[in-house]
Amino acid sequence: MPASHTPSARQELAYRSTDGIDVFLLWSPADDSLAVVVIDANADTFELPVSAAEALDAFDHPFAYAAYRGAAAGEVPLTTVA
């Protein structure tokens, strides 16, 4: 019977919650990518793919990174990993 490979889920590297806003720094071992995910109390979400060099700064200031990239909350869709 051949072995099958199932892609592993993203792993949480950091998490913080302030005033109803949850911020996650996630790592995908499958492709070694990083992302900052923001979920607010109204369930509005966005995800920012980030490099290793900017990961902690984007985690600390996700709205500034979204604005710098020309996206407001709700305009950057939350992507899912199957």
Z-matrix of the N, CA and C atoms (Angstrom, degrees):
N
C 1 1.455
C 2 1.533 1 108.27
N 3 1.342 2 118.09 1 123.75
C 4 1.468 3 119.89 2 -178.04
C 5 1.526 4 111.26 3 -70.66
N 6 1.307 5 114.40 4 147.22
C 7 1.470 6 119.81 5 177.62
C 8 1.523 7 108.52 6 -76.52
N 9 1.289 8 116.11 7 142.47
C 10 1.465 9 119.93 8 176.78
C 11 1.515 10 108.69 9 -111.75
N 12 1.301 11 114.86 10 148.56
C 13 1.457 12 120.39 11 -179.76
C 14 1.521 13 108.50 12 -112.02
N 15 1.318 14 115.27 13 124.01
C 16 1.454 15 121.05 14 176.64
C 17 1.520 16 107.90 15 -106.79
N 18 1.331 17 118.45 16 124.80
C 19 1.461 18 119.60 17 179.35
C 20 1.527 19 110.45 18 -58.94
N 21 1.305 20 116.34 19 135.40
C 22 1.456 21 119.54 20 179.77
C 23 1.520 22 110.19 21 -77.50
N 24 1.298 23 114.67 22 152.07
C 25 1.461 24 120.65 23 178.94
C 26 1.521 25 109.72 24 -71.50
N 27 1.300 26 114.79 25 163.57
C 28 1.465 27 119.08 26 176.87
C 29 1.527 28 108.83 27 -68.19
N 30 1.306 29 114.19 28 150.34
C 31 1.460 30 120.55 29 -178.96
C 32 1.517 31 109.95 30 -110.09
N 33 1.317 32 115.30 31 138.61
C 34 1.459 33 121.48 32 179.39
C 35 1.527 34 109.49 33 -79.26
N 36 1.316 35 116.31 34 120.40
C 37 1.461 36 121.37 35 177.61
C 38 1.521 37 111.97 36 -95.96
N 39 1.333 38 116.14 37 -31.19
C 40 1.465 39 120.74 38 179.77
C 41 1.525 40 108.31 39 -154.31
N 42 1.335 41 114.85 40 152.35
C 43 1.464 42 121.37 41 178.88
C 44 1.521 43 107.79 42 -148.32
N 45 1.329 44 114.71 43 142.47
C 46 1.461 45 120.30 44 171.28
C 47 1.517 46 108.66 45 -149.23
N 48 1.332 47 115.13 46 155.15
C 49 1.461 48 121.12 47 179.35
C 50 1.521 49 108.17 48 -140.12
N 51 1.342 50 115.30 49 127.97
C 52 1.458 51 121.19 50 179.68
C 53 1.524 52 108.83 51 -144.70
N 54 1.312 53 116.77 52 127.64
C 55 1.465 54 122.52 53 175.01
C 56 1.529 55 112.96 54 50.67
N 57 1.321 56 117.57 55 42.73
C 58 1.462 57 121.02 56 177.03
C 59 1.514 58 115.03 57 80.41
N 60 1.328 59 117.57 58 9.49
C 61 1.465 60 121.56 59 178.45
C 62 1.524 61 108.61 60 -114.83
N 63 1.326 62 116.14 61 119.48
C 64 1.454 63 122.15 62 178.14
C 65 1.521 64 108.98 63 -100.66
N 66 1.324 65 116.27 64 132.66
C 67 1.459 66 121.86 65 -179.46
C 68 1.531 67 108.06 66 -125.57
N 69 1.328 68 115.22 67 129.67
C 70 1.462 69 121.92 68 -179.28
C 71 1.525 70 109.40 69 -121.91
N 72 1.315 71 116.63 70 141.03
C 73 1.458 72 122.56 71 167.69
C 74 1.520 73 105.69 72 -108.60
N 75 1.327 74 116.05 73 116.68
C 76 1.463 75 121.64 74 -174.47
C 77 1.516 76 111.37 75 -117.36
N 78 1.332 77 114.91 76 145.01
C 79 1.461 78 122.10 77 178.29
C 80 1.515 79 108.64 78 -121.56
N 81 1.316 80 116.24 79 133.70
C 82 1.458 81 121.97 80 176.57
C 83 1.526 82 108.69 81 -104.84
N 84 1.336 83 117.63 82 108.10
C 85 1.455 84 119.52 83 -179.68
C 86 1.530 85 113.13 84 -65.67
N 87 1.315 86 116.98 85 -23.88
C 88 1.469 87 120.58 86 -178.03
C 89 1.522 88 112.04 87 -61.39
N 90 1.343 89 116.36 88 -39.87
C 91 1.469 90 119.40 89 -179.68
C 92 1.533 91 112.49 90 -127.66
N 93 1.335 92 116.29 91 10.05
C 94 1.454 93 123.27 92 177.54
C 95 1.528 94 112.34 93 58.01
N 96 1.340 95 115.95 94 34.65
C 97 1.464 96 119.98 95 179.95
C 98 1.530 97 110.35 96 -98.92
N 99 1.319 98 114.83 97 158.38
C 100 1.460 99 122.62 98 177.88
C 101 1.519 100 109.45 99 -121.79
N 102 1.331 101 115.39 100 149.70
C 103 1.458 102 120.36 101 176.88
C 104 1.518 103 109.46 102 -149.80
N 105 1.324 104 115.65 103 147.54
C 106 1.454 105 122.74 104 171.57
C 107 1.524 106 106.55 105 -105.84
N 108 1.330 107 115.97 106 125.88
C 109 1.461 108 121.85 107 179.61
C 110 1.520 109 108.14 108 -115.22
N 111 1.333 110 116.07 109 132.44
C 112 1.462 111 122.50 110 -179.83
C 113 1.524 112 108.44 111 -120.11
N 114 1.334 113 115.89 112 131.03
C 115 1.468 114 122.37 113 177.09
C 116 1.519 115 106.69 114 -130.91
N 117 1.343 116 116.69 115 123.69
C 118 1.459 117 118.17 116 179.50
C 119 1.525 118 110.60 117 -101.62
N 120 1.324 119 115.84 118 177.26
C 121 1.469 120 121.75 119 -175.07
C 122 1.524 121 112.89 120 -61.50
N 123 1.327 122 118.14 121 -23.64
C 124 1.470 123 122.17 122 178.53
C 125 1.519 124 111.90 123 -89.03
N 126 1.329 125 116.78 124 7.32
C 127 1.469 126 123.90 125 -178.00
C 128 1.525 127 112.13 126 68.29
N 129 1.335 128 117.88 127 18.53
C 130 1.461 129 120.68 128 170.39
C 131 1.520 130 106.61 129 -75.89
N 132 1.327 131 116.09 130 134.58
C 133 1.459 132 119.43 131 -175.52
C 134 1.518 133 110.65 132 -134.54
N 135 1.325 134 114.88 133 155.08
C 136 1.454 135 119.89 134 166.51
C 137 1.515 136 108.89 135 -152.45
N 138 1.315 137 114.49 136 159.38
C 139 1.453 138 121.90 137 -178.46
C 140 1.521 139 109.04 138 -131.12
N 141 1.323 140 115.92 139 135.40
C 142 1.452 141 122.00 140 179.03
C 143 1.526 142 109.14 141 -119.99
N 144 1.312 143 118.57 142 112.48
C 145 1.465 144 119.34 143 170.96
C 146 1.528 145 107.93 144 -65.65
N 147 1.324 146 117.69 145 134.49
C 148 1.462 147 121.41 146 -177.61
C 149 1.521 148 110.31 147 -134.32
N 150 1.325 149 114.85 148 156.34
C 151 1.463 150 120.29 149 174.36
C 152 1.526 151 108.25 150 -84.80
N 153 1.315 152 116.27 151 165.60
C 154 1.458 153 120.64 152 178.06
C 155 1.528 154 110.89 153 -61.12
N 156 1.324 155 117.22 154 -36.00
C 157 1.460 156 121.43 155 -178.35
C 158 1.525 157 113.11 156 -66.13
N 159 1.333 158 117.70 157 -29.91
C 160 1.463 159 120.60 158 -177.33
C 161 1.523 160 113.39 159 -106.99
N 162 1.318 161 118.33 160 2.33
C 163 1.467 162 121.84 161 -171.19
C 164 1.522 163 113.46 162 -59.17
N 165 1.317 164 118.08 163 -51.06
C 166 1.471 165 119.47 164 -177.05
C 167 1.522 166 112.15 165 -69.47
N 168 1.311 167 117.52 166 -36.58
C 169 1.461 168 120.12 167 177.76
C 170 1.530 169 110.29 168 -66.39
N 171 1.322 170 117.08 169 -41.83
C 172 1.468 171 120.46 170 177.61
C 173 1.522 172 110.84 171 -66.84
N 174 1.325 173 117.38 172 -35.58
C 175 1.468 174 121.70 173 176.19
C 176 1.524 175 110.26 174 -63.25
N 177 1.330 176 116.80 175 -41.69
C 178 1.466 177 120.93 176 -179.89
C 179 1.524 178 112.96 177 -74.29
N 180 1.345 179 117.88 178 -27.87
C 181 1.472 180 122.20 179 -174.84
C 182 1.533 181 110.82 180 -135.89
N 183 1.331 182 118.83 181 59.91
C 184 1.469 183 119.44 182 -174.28
C 185 1.527 184 114.35 183 -65.28
N 186 1.327 185 117.79 184 -33.73
C 187 1.456 186 119.24 185 -179.34
C 188 1.532 187 111.11 186 -70.85
N 189 1.318 188 116.78 187 -35.08
C 190 1.465 189 119.88 188 175.91
C 191 1.528 190 110.52 189 -65.68
N 192 1.331 191 117.18 190 -41.16
C 193 1.464 192 120.22 191 177.93
C 194 1.529 193 110.87 192 -65.62
N 195 1.329 194 116.95 193 -40.30
C 196 1.468 195 119.61 194 178.32
C 197 1.524 196 110.23 195 -63.85
N 198 1.326 197 117.16 196 -43.41
C 199 1.464 198 120.41 197 179.76
C 200 1.527 199 110.99 198 -65.33
N 201 1.323 200 116.71 199 -40.98
C 202 1.464 201 120.79 200 179.31
C 203 1.529 202 110.98 201 -61.31
N 204 1.311 203 115.29 202 -35.84
C 205 1.468 204 119.73 203 179.38
C 206 1.521 205 112.28 204 -83.12
N 207 1.334 206 116.62 205 2.19
C 208 1.451 207 120.58 206 175.37
C 209 1.513 208 114.53 207 83.47
N 210 1.325 209 116.39 208 23.00
C 211 1.464 210 119.58 209 -179.29
C 212 1.519 211 109.10 210 -127.08
N 213 1.309 212 115.58 211 137.98
C 214 1.460 213 121.24 212 173.71
C 215 1.520 214 108.51 213 -98.62
N 216 1.300 215 116.02 214 164.56
C 217 1.465 216 119.89 215 178.31
C 218 1.519 217 109.75 216 -55.08
N 219 1.299 218 116.93 217 135.74
C 220 1.451 219 120.74 218 -178.24
C 221 1.526 220 113.38 219 92.80
N 222 1.358 221 117.28 220 -18.02
C 223 1.455 222 120.36 221 -179.61
C 224 1.522 223 112.37 222 -93.23
N 225 1.337 224 117.00 223 -17.20
C 226 1.458 225 120.95 224 177.29
C 227 1.522 226 106.12 225 -102.77
N 228 1.325 227 117.61 226 107.97
C 229 1.469 228 118.62 227 -174.03
C 230 1.517 229 111.81 228 -67.43
N 231 1.317 230 114.28 229 148.22
C 232 1.453 231 121.13 230 174.86
C 233 1.506 232 107.50 231 -78.02
N 234 1.312 233 117.72 232 122.45
C 235 1.451 234 121.26 233 178.47
C 236 1.519 235 109.11 234 -94.75
N 237 1.299 236 115.88 235 154.18
C 238 1.449 237 120.14 236 -179.94
C 239 1.509 238 109.45 237 -118.21
N 240 1.294 239 115.30 238 150.11
C 241 1.452 240 121.64 239 176.18
C 242 1.506 241 107.62 240 -104.09
N 243 1.323 242 116.98 241 122.76
C 244 1.463 243 120.20 242 -177.96
C 245 1.501 244 110.83 243 -76.02
